[in-house]
Amino acid sequence: MLHRTLTFAGLDKAYWTEEDLVIPDGYRVITMEMTTVSPGTELGGVRSGRPNQPGYIMTGRDEQGRRCFVFPTMAESSGAHCNVRALSPQSLLLPLPDELPLECAGFLRFINIGMHAYNNQGVLPMRMAVIGLGPVGNIAAQIGRVLGCDVIGVDPSPNRRRIANACGITTTLSPDDFTQIDNTLDFVIDTVAGSTTLTAAAKALKEGGACSMVGIVKDGPLTAYALCKQIWNKNLLFRSGWEMKNPMALTERNLQRGVQWLMDGHVHITPLLNGVVKADLGAITAAYQKLSNDPENNFCYAIDWR
């Protein structure tokens, strides 16, 4: 069986890498049906210009023809945009109901990322904010709403704020307006994790508040003193928001809850999916370029391998 994988060497150069599929003992074979492009994580590698096989969000069928969402181990979290995969027993295959559209299933990964931040909270926050309203931040804010929290969404893009409003996040602010909040919030989820957002989070949090750094922390002018002084003065907690720190059993529970939310319409994803493209190099490249060049109006694309 031929294993055909999408490969990039820069944003404008995509090609197929082909090799015979090797199936080690104990591995499961998944025939891919739909994969989802994660604009934050994948674009960085694609833009580098080095040969790169992006993709870690996949939905397919196992050898028995059962639909499943794949949550791969770290070692198997690349090269998901392909026609077929062999996966180790350590990767999670979550059964999917037939009623759940495949293009929706990819958003389970973003739900799990959002849920990880709440899993670490001993008590659910009353008042909170989510900084960054891309796919991950939008869904993290929706989860807060579903859990009964009073949620503020923060993003510089008026369009992203409007889309968050359409998804049920009634209060949205620009970063400038958010910096006016002082000693008020119980919890902040920061999907950007840059100097300005971490500073704003520390200022907005009240005594004993917590920040989950979902975004990969970026270098910048923020000094350790400036942030740690706030942490020390207000007894704040800043912790990793990396969902791969979860044990797989907790991840499975998050995903099962996400399936139910999607089926019940509690989490809205239609405004976040800009399109489904066929597994054609031209269509895929165009989708990646839209995500890179116009992030205000492009959130997410799915690739249909059927």
C-alpha positions as CSV (number, residue, x, y, z in Angstrom):
1,M,0.0,0.0,0.0
2,L,1.3,3.4,-1.0
3,H,1.6,6.0,1.8
4,R,1.1,9.5,0.3
5,T,1.9,12.5,2.5
6,L,1.6,16.2,1.9
7,T,5.0,17.9,2.2
8,F,6.0,21.6,2.1
9,A,9.3,23.3,1.4
10,G,8.0,26.8,1.9
11,L,4.5,28.2,1.7
12,D,4.3,28.2,-2.1
13,K,5.9,24.8,-2.7
14,A,3.8,21.7,-1.8
15,Y,4.4,18.2,-3.1
16,W,3.6,14.6,-2.4
17,T,6.1,12.3,-0.6
18,E,5.3,8.7,-1.4
19,E,6.6,5.5,0.1
20,D,5.3,2.0,0.8
21,L,3.3,1.8,4.0
22,V,5.1,-0.2,6.7
23,I,2.9,-1.6,9.5
24,P,4.9,-2.6,12.6
25,D,3.5,-5.3,14.8
26,G,0.6,-4.1,16.9
27,Y,0.0,-0.9,14.9
28,R,-3.5,0.1,13.6
29,V,-4.1,1.3,10.1
30,I,-6.2,4.3,9.6
31,T,-7.6,5.2,6.2
32,M,-7.8,9.0,6.2
33,E,-11.1,10.7,5.5
34,M,-10.7,14.3,6.7
35,T,-7.8,16.2,8.2
36,T,-7.9,19.7,9.7
37,V,-5.3,22.4,9.2
38,S,-4.2,24.0,12.5
39,P,-3.3,27.5,11.4
40,G,-1.1,28.4,14.5
41,T,1.0,25.3,14.9
42,E,1.4,24.3,11.2
43,L,2.1,27.6,9.6
44,G,5.3,28.2,11.5
45,G,6.9,25.0,10.2
46,V,5.6,25.6,6.6
47,R,6.9,29.1,6.5
48,S,10.4,28.0,7.5
49,G,11.2,26.8,4.0
50,R,12.6,23.5,5.3
51,P,10.9,20.3,4.1
52,N,8.0,19.9,6.5
53,Q,5.1,17.4,6.8
54,P,2.5,19.3,8.8
55,G,-0.7,18.0,10.3
56,Y,-1.8,16.3,13.5
57,I,-5.6,16.5,13.4
58,M,-7.1,13.5,11.6
59,T,-10.3,11.6,11.2
60,G,-10.6,8.3,9.4
61,R,-11.6,4.7,9.4
62,D,-9.9,1.7,11.1
63,E,-9.5,-1.7,9.5
64,Q,-13.1,-2.6,10.6
65,G,-14.4,0.5,8.8
66,R,-15.3,2.3,12.0
67,R,-15.2,6.1,12.0
68,C,-12.7,7.5,14.5
69,F,-11.0,10.7,15.6
70,V,-7.3,10.2,16.1
71,F,-5.4,11.8,19.0
72,P,-1.8,10.8,18.2
73,T,1.2,10.6,20.6
74,M,3.8,13.3,20.3
75,A,6.0,11.0,18.2
76,E,3.1,10.6,15.7
77,S,2.0,14.2,15.7
78,S,3.2,15.2,12.2
79,G,2.5,14.2,8.6
80,A,-1.3,13.7,9.3
81,H,-2.2,15.1,5.9
82,C,-2.0,11.8,4.1
83,N,-4.1,9.1,2.6
84,V,-3.3,6.3,5.2
85,R,-1.4,6.0,8.5
86,A,-0.1,3.3,10.7
87,L,-0.5,4.3,14.4
88,S,0.9,2.8,17.5
89,P,-1.3,1.4,20.3
90,Q,-0.4,4.5,22.4
91,S,-2.3,6.8,20.0
92,L,-6.0,7.2,20.9
93,L,-8.7,6.2,18.4
94,L,-12.0,7.8,19.6
95,P,-15.1,6.3,18.0
96,L,-17.4,8.8,16.3
97,P,-21.2,8.8,15.9
98,D,-22.3,8.6,12.3
99,E,-24.3,11.8,12.8
100,L,-21.2,13.9,13.5
101,P,-20.0,15.5,10.2
102,L,-16.4,14.7,9.5
103,E,-15.5,18.3,8.9
104,C,-16.7,19.0,12.5
105,A,-14.7,16.2,14.1
106,G,-11.4,18.0,13.6
107,F,-12.5,20.7,16.1
108,L,-12.4,18.1,18.8
109,R,-8.6,18.8,19.0
110,F,-9.3,22.5,19.7
111,I,-11.9,21.5,22.3
112,N,-9.4,19.4,24.1
113,I,-6.8,22.2,24.1
114,G,-9.4,24.5,25.7
115,M,-10.5,21.9,28.2
116,H,-7.0,21.3,29.4
117,A,-6.9,24.9,30.8
118,Y,-10.1,24.2,32.7
119,N,-8.9,20.8,33.9
120,N,-6.1,22.5,35.9
121,Q,-8.6,24.8,37.7
122,G,-9.6,23.3,41.1
123,V,-12.7,25.6,41.1
124,L,-14.3,26.9,37.9
125,P,-13.7,30.7,37.6
126,M,-16.6,33.2,37.8
127,R,-15.0,35.9,35.7
128,M,-12.4,35.2,33.1
129,A,-10.9,36.2,29.8
130,V,-9.5,34.5,26.7
131,I,-6.8,36.4,24.9
132,G,-6.7,35.6,21.2
133,L,-9.9,34.6,19.3
134,G,-8.5,32.3,16.7
135,P,-9.9,28.7,16.5
136,V,-8.4,27.7,19.8
137,G,-9.2,30.9,21.7
138,N,-12.7,31.1,20.3
139,I,-13.5,27.5,21.4
140,A,-11.8,28.0,24.8
141,A,-14.1,31.0,25.3
142,Q,-17.2,29.0,24.2
143,I,-16.2,26.2,26.7
144,G,-16.2,28.8,29.5
145,R,-19.6,30.0,28.4
146,V,-20.9,26.3,28.4
147,L,-19.4,25.8,31.9
148,G,-21.3,28.9,33.2
149,C,-18.3,31.3,33.4
150,D,-18.6,35.0,32.7
151,V,-16.2,35.2,29.7
152,I,-14.5,38.2,28.0
153,G,-12.9,37.5,24.5
154,V,-9.9,39.7,23.6
155,D,-8.6,40.1,20.0
156,P,-7.3,43.1,17.9
157,S,-9.4,41.9,14.9
158,P,-12.9,43.4,14.8
159,N,-13.9,40.5,12.5
160,R,-12.7,37.9,15.0
161,R,-14.5,39.7,17.8
162,R,-17.7,39.7,15.6
163,I,-17.4,35.9,15.0
164,A,-16.9,35.3,18.7
165,N,-20.1,37.3,19.3
166,A,-21.9,35.0,16.7
167,C,-20.6,32.0,18.7
168,G,-22.2,33.2,21.9
169,I,-19.3,35.2,23.4
170,T,-21.3,38.4,24.2
171,T,-18.5,40.5,25.6
172,T,-15.4,41.1,23.4
173,L,-12.7,43.7,23.7
174,S,-9.7,45.0,21.8
175,P,-6.4,44.6,23.6
176,D,-6.3,48.3,24.4
177,D,-9.6,48.1,26.1
178,F,-8.6,44.9,27.9
179,T,-5.6,46.7,29.5
180,Q,-8.0,48.9,31.4
181,I,-9.1,45.9,33.4
182,D,-7.3,45.7,36.7
183,N,-7.5,43.2,39.6
184,T,-10.8,41.8,38.5
185,L,-10.6,38.4,36.9
186,D,-10.2,34.9,38.4
187,F,-8.7,33.3,35.3
188,V,-7.1,34.2,31.9
189,I,-6.4,31.8,29.1
190,D,-3.7,33.4,26.9
191,T,-3.4,31.8,23.5
192,V,-0.8,34.4,22.4
193,A,1.6,34.3,25.3
194,G,3.6,37.3,24.2
195,S,5.1,40.2,26.3
196,T,2.0,42.4,26.0
197,T,-0.6,39.7,26.6
198,L,1.2,38.2,29.6
199,T,1.5,41.7,31.1
200,A,-2.2,42.4,30.5
201,A,-3.2,39.1,32.0
202,A,-1.2,39.7,35.2
203,K,-2.7,43.2,35.5
204,A,-6.3,41.9,35.0
205,L,-6.1,39.0,37.4
206,K,-7.2,39.6,41.0
207,E,-5.5,38.2,44.1
208,G,-4.9,34.5,43.7
209,G,-5.8,34.4,40.0
210,A,-4.4,32.1,37.4
211,C,-3.3,32.3,33.8
212,S,-3.1,29.3,31.5
213,M,-0.5,29.9,28.7
214,V,-2.0,28.0,25.8
215,G,0.1,29.8,23.2
216,I,3.7,28.9,22.9
217,V,5.5,31.5,25.0
218,K,7.3,34.0,22.8
219,D,10.5,36.0,23.4
220,G,10.1,39.7,23.9
221,P,10.9,42.8,26.0
222,L,9.0,41.6,29.1
223,T,11.5,41.3,31.9
224,A,11.3,38.6,34.6
225,Y,11.0,41.4,37.2
226,A,8.0,43.0,35.6
227,L,6.0,39.8,35.5
228,C,7.3,38.2,38.7
229,K,6.6,41.3,40.7
230,Q,2.9,41.0,39.8
231,I,2.9,37.3,40.5
232,W,4.6,37.9,43.9
233,N,2.4,40.8,44.9
234,K,-0.9,39.1,44.0
235,N,0.0,35.5,44.6
236,L,-0.8,34.7,40.9
237,L,-0.3,31.3,39.2
238,F,1.0,31.1,35.6
239,R,1.1,27.6,34.3
240,S,1.5,25.7,31.0
241,G,-1.5,25.3,28.9
242,W,0.1,22.5,26.7
243,E,-2.6,19.8,26.3
244,M,0.0,17.1,25.7
245,K,0.7,17.3,29.4
246,N,-2.7,15.6,30.0
247,P,-2.7,11.9,30.7
248,M,-4.4,10.1,27.7
249,A,-7.4,9.0,29.9
250,L,-8.2,12.7,30.7
251,T,-7.8,13.6,27.0
252,E,-10.2,10.9,26.1
253,R,-12.8,12.2,28.6
254,N,-12.3,15.7,27.2
255,L,-12.9,14.5,23.6
256,Q,-16.0,12.5,24.6
257,R,-17.4,15.5,26.2
258,G,-16.5,17.5,23.1
259,V,-18.4,15.0,20.9
260,Q,-21.5,15.5,23.0
261,W,-21.2,19.3,22.9
262,L,-20.9,19.3,19.1
263,M,-23.8,16.9,18.7
264,D,-26.0,19.0,21.0
265,G,-25.0,22.3,19.4
266,H,-23.4,23.8,22.5
267,V,-20.1,24.6,20.7
268,H,-20.5,26.5,17.5
269,I,-17.9,25.8,14.8
270,T,-19.6,26.7,11.5
271,P,-18.3,30.3,11.6
272,L,-14.7,29.0,12.2
273,L,-14.5,26.6,9.2
274,N,-13.7,28.5,6.0
275,G,-14.0,25.6,3.7
276,V,-13.3,21.9,2.9
277,V,-10.8,21.3,0.1
278,K,-10.0,18.2,-1.9
279,A,-6.6,16.6,-1.5
280,D,-5.3,18.6,-4.5
281,L,-2.0,20.4,-4.2
282,G,-3.3,23.6,-5.7
283,A,-6.3,23.7,-3.5
284,I,-4.3,22.9,-0.4
285,T,-1.6,25.5,-1.1
286,A,-4.3,28.1,-1.7
287,A,-5.9,27.4,1.7
288,Y,-2.6,27.6,3.5
289,Q,-1.7,30.9,1.8
290,K,-5.1,32.3,2.8
291,L,-4.5,31.3,6.4
292,S,-1.1,32.9,6.4
293,N,-1.9,36.1,4.4
294,D,-5.3,36.9,5.7
295,P,-5.7,35.5,9.3
296,E,-8.4,38.0,10.1
297,N,-10.8,36.4,7.7
298,N,-9.4,32.8,7.6
299,F,-9.6,30.5,10.6
300,C,-9.5,26.9,9.5
301,Y,-9.7,24.6,6.5
302,A,-10.3,20.8,6.3
303,I,-8.9,18.5,3.7
304,D,-11.1,15.8,2.3
305,W,-9.2,12.6,1.4
306,R,-12.2,10.5,0.3
